Amino acid sequence: MIMNNELVMVLDTETANSLDDPLCYDVGFAVVNPFTGDVIEAQSYVVAEVFLDKELMASAYFADKIPSYWEDIESGVRRLARFSTIRKAVYETCRKYAIKKIFAHNMRFDNRSCNLTQRWLTSSKYRYFFPYGVEMWDTLKMARNTLKHNDEYGEFCYENDYLTKNGQRRYTAEIIYRFLTDDNDFVEEHKGLDDVMIEKEILRYCL
């Protein structure tokens, strides 16, 4: 249960390596009012240890975005930092705003990518990325529960062929956001903080 005056964190990662062993190169997060979508604070980081590894970044699904990341770093839109610095920023932000819940679209993947990166970089000396006791919430699961019986969303998916091979509705953040905004030309940026701004609206809709 989320209290009316409670602030939460929404987080998104982009990864290199395989989907089974994802390593973060982009971590973006924002503190938001989950009922209004208002952003209280936002931070965007590029993980130095991963991003500066050219061989590793060649495996990134969105490797074509690397030049734009350098532009973002040079302009100050994103900060190039060590993963330990990013983890510290998450901890301090959670403490500052008394965050008890962190949301991500497919939290299982984001949680795994953060933990695997933590273990890889510390040789498993430190195994967990997020603060102990903070609840992990998944807007993908929330959206499925909210939209699975929504006839309008069903028609939207059918008309636009947003269906799985088995003919089931798809629930990617991009598709859901297109439905919520009535903008079928919207294209997800697939960068951490940019995608957080989509996911916070999905969270708000579900609540």
BAGU-254473 format. One record per residue: residue in three letters; x, z, y of N, C-alpha, C in turn. Coordinates in steps of 0.1 Angstrom, whole numbers, plus 2048, in hexadecimal, padded with zeros to 3 digits. Example, Ala and Ser with C-alpha at 12.3 -4.5 7.8 and 13.67 -1.06 7.14 Angstrom:
REM BAGU-254473
ala88484E7C787B84E7D388484E7DFser8808477EA8898477F588184F800
REM end
This chain:
REM BAGU-254473
met8088007F480080080080980080Cile8057F881680C7F78238047FE82Emet80A80783580380F84080280684Casn7F88088547F58008608007FF86Aasn80880A86B81280B87582080986Fglu82180486282D80385B8347F685Eleu8417F68608497EA8628507E7854val8527DB8518587D78458637CC848met86B7CA83E8767C083F8727B4836val8747A883C87279B834880795833leu88479182889278C82589277F81Dasp89B77782089D76A8188AB767817thr8AF76180B8BD75D8088BD74F805glu8C87488078CC73B8028D873D7FAthr8D97357EF8E37387E58EB72C7E0ala8F772F7DB8FF7257D49007297C6asn9087227BE90A7247B08FD7207A9ser8FB72579D8EF7217958E3729799leu8D77257948CB72D7978CB73978Easp8D27397838D374577A8DD74F780asp8E774B7878F175478D8F375079Cpro8E87527A48E974E7B28F17587BAleu8F97527C390175A7CC8FD7567DBcys8FB7607E38F675E7F09007587FAtyr8FC74E80190574A80D8FD74C81Aasp8F174F8198E87518258DF75C823val8DF76682B8D577182B8CF773838gly8C27718398BB7748458B077E843phe8AE78684D8A379084B89D794859ala89179985988A79D8658827A9862val8817B286C8787BD86C86B7B8873val8607BA86C8537B48718487BE870asn83E7BC8788317C38768297BA86Cpro8277BE8608217B68568137B1859phe80C7B88627FE7B58647FD7AB870thr8067AB8798067A2885810797884gly81A79987C82578F87B830790886asp82E79A88F83779C89A8457A0894val85079989A85D79C8968637A689File8687B189986E7BC8A187D7BA8A2glu8837B58988927B28988957A888Dala89E79F8908A27958868B1793885gln8B679187A8C578F8788C778386Eser8D177B8718D47708688E3770865tyr8E776F8588F57708548F976584Bval90576084C90B75784291675F83Bval91675F82E91F76782692C761825ala93676782C94376082D94A75D81Fglu94976781695076580994B759801val93E75780393874B7FB93973F803phe93573F81093473381894272D81Bleu94C73481B95A72F81E96072A811asp95A72C80595F7277F99597197F7lys96170E7FA95C7017FA9576FC7ECglu95E7007E295A6FD7D494D7037D0leu94B70F7D493F7167D19337107D9met93570D7E592B7087EE9276FA7EAala92F6F37E392C6E57DE9206E67D4ser91E6F27CE9146F47C49066F87CBala9076FA7D88FA6FF7DF8F06F37DFtyr8E46F77DC8D96ED7DC8D76E67E9phe8D96ED7F48D86E88018E66E6808ala8F06E28008FD6E08058FE6D7811asp8F46CE8128F46C481D8F26CB82Blys8EE6D882A8EC6E08378F86E783Cile9036E683590F6ED8399136EA847pro9146DD84B9176DA85990E6E1863ser9016E28608F86E986A8FB6F886Atyr8FF6FD85F90370C85F90F70E868trp91970586892470787191F706880glu9166FD8839106FD89090970A894asp90270F88A8FB71C88D90572788File90F727888919732889920731897glu92472589A92B7238A79227268B3ser9157238B290B7268BD9067348BDgly90A73C8B290574A8B28F874C8ACval8F27428A68E47438A08E674B893arg8F174988C8F4751880902757881arg90476287A91176987B91876786Dleu92476386D92C76286193277085Fala92F776854933784851936786842arg93D79083F94079483293379A82Cphe93179981F92579D8189237AC81Aser92E7B481A92C7C281C9277C682Athr92A7BD8349257BF8419167BC842ile9127B283B9047AF83A8FC7BA833arg9017BF8288FB7CA8218F97D682Alys9047D98329037E483B8F87E2845ala8F77D684A8ED7D28548DF7D484Fval8DD7D18428D07D383C8CD7E283Btyr8D77EA8368D57F88358D27FE843glu8DA7FB84D8D880185A8CA7FD860thr8C67F185E8B97EC8638AE7F485Ccys8AF7F584F8A57FD8488A480B84Darg8AF81184F8B081F8548AA820862lys8AD81686B8A981687989A81587Atyr89380E87188580B87287D812867ala88481B86087D82285487781884Bile87E80D84787880383E878809830lys86C80782A86A80C81D866800813lys8647F48198607E98118677DC817ile86D7D480D8737C881186C7BD809phe8687B28108617A780B86979A80Aala86779280086D7857FF86477C7F6his86476F7F985C7667F18647627E5asn8607687D98677687CD8727727CDmet86E77F7D087778A7D188178B7C5arg87C7887BA8847897AE8917817AFphe8907757B589C76D7B78A57727C2asp89F7767CD8A777B7D88AE7887D5asn8A77917CE8AD79D7C98B979B7C0arg8B77917B78C178E7AD8CD7887B4ser8CB77F7BE8D67787C58DE7827CDcys8D778C7D38DF7967DB8E779F7D1asn8E17A37C68E87AC7BD8F37A57B6leu8F17987B28FC7917AC90878F7B5thr90578C7C290F78A7CC9177977CEgln9107A27CF9167AF7D091F7B27C5arg91B7AF7B89237B27AD92F7A97ACtrp92D79C7AF9387937AE9437967B8leu93F79A7C494979D7CF9507AB7CDthr94A7B47C694F7C17C49547C47B6ser9547B97AE9577BB79F94F7C5799ser9427C679D9387CF79893A7DE79Clys9437E07A59457EE7AA9387F27B1tyr9327E97B99257EC7BF91B7E17B9arg9107E67B39087DD7AB8FB7D97B2tyr8F67E17BC8E97DE7C28EB7DC7D1phe8E37D27D68E47CF7E48DB7D77EDphe8CF7D97E98C57DF7F28C67EE7F1pro8C17F57FC8C18047FC8B980A7F1tyr8BE8147EB8B781B7E08A98207E5gly89F81E7DD8928237E088981A7E8val88E80F7EE8868067F587F7FD7EBglu8727FB7EE8697F37E586C7E47E7met86D7DC7DC86E7CE7DD8607C77DBtrp85C7C07E484E7BA7E48507AA7E4asp8477A37DD8487957DB83C78E7E1thr83F7867EC83477F7F282F7737EAleu83776F7E08337647D782876A7CElys82A7757C981F77C7C081377F7C8met8157847D580A7877DD80277A7E0ala80976F7E38027637E67FA75D7DAarg80075E7CF7F975A7C37EC7627C1asn7ED76F7C37E17777C17D67747CCthr7DB7717D87D276F7E37CC7617E2leu7D37577DE7CF7497DF7CA7437D2lys7CC74A7C77C87447BA7B97417B9his7B17487C07A37457BF79D73F7CCasn7A673B7D57A37367E27A07277E0asp7937237E278F7157E079670C7EAglu7977107F679D7088007AC7047FCtyr7B370F7F87C170C7F47C17037E7gly7B87057DE7B76FD7D37B56EE7D6glu7AC6EC7DF7AA6DE7E47B66D87EBphe7BC6E17F37C86DD7FA7D36D87F1cys7D66E07E67E06DD7DC7DC6D07D5tyr7D06CF7D17CB6C37C97CC6B67D2glu7C86B77DE7C86AB7E77D66A77EAasn7E06B07EA7ED6AD7EE7F76AC7E2asp7F16AE7D67F96AE7CA8046B97CAtyr8006C47CF8096D07CE8056D87C2leu8086D27B68046D77AA8106D77A0thr8106E079781B6E178D8186D6782lys8216D477981F6CA76E8136CE766asn80F6DA7668036DF75E7F66DE767gly7F86D97737EC6D877C7E86E4783gln7F16EE7837EF6FB78A7F36FA799arg7ED7027A17F17027AF8007077B1arg8077017BA8147067BD8147107C9tyr81D7197CA81D7237D482B7257DBthr83171A7DD83E71B7E583A71F7F3ala8447257FA84272980883E71D811glu84571280E842706816834701815ile82F7018098216FC80681770680Cile81971380A81071D80F81071C81Etyr81B71B82581C71A83381570E839arg81670383280F6F78368006F9835phe7FB70082B7ED70482A7E970D835leu7F17178387ED7218427ED71B850thr7F67128537F770C8617F06FF862asp7EA6FA8577E46ED8577ED6E285Casp7FA6E38588046DA85C80B6D584Fasn8066C984A80B6C483E8196BD83Fasp81E6BC84B82B6B684E8366C084Fphe8326CD84E83C6D78508466D7844val8536D884885E6D883E8666E5840glu8676EC83586E6F983587D6F7838glu8836FF8408916FE84489B701839his89770A83089F70E8258AC71582Blys8AA71D8358B572583A8AF73383Bgly8B773E8398B274B8378A7750841leu8AC75184E8A375785889774E85Casp89A74185B88F73785E884739854asp88873A84787D73C83D87674983Eval87D75384387776184586B75F84Emet86C75785886275586285574F85Bile85774785184C74284984674D840glu84F75483984B75E830843769836lys84776D84284077884983177484Cglu82F76784E821762850819762843ile82075F83881976082B81576E828leu81F77782B81C78682981078A831arg81078683E80578A8477F7784841tyr7F777883D7EB7728377E677A82Bcys7EF77D8227EC7848167E6792819leu7EB7998237E67A68277D97A582D
REM end
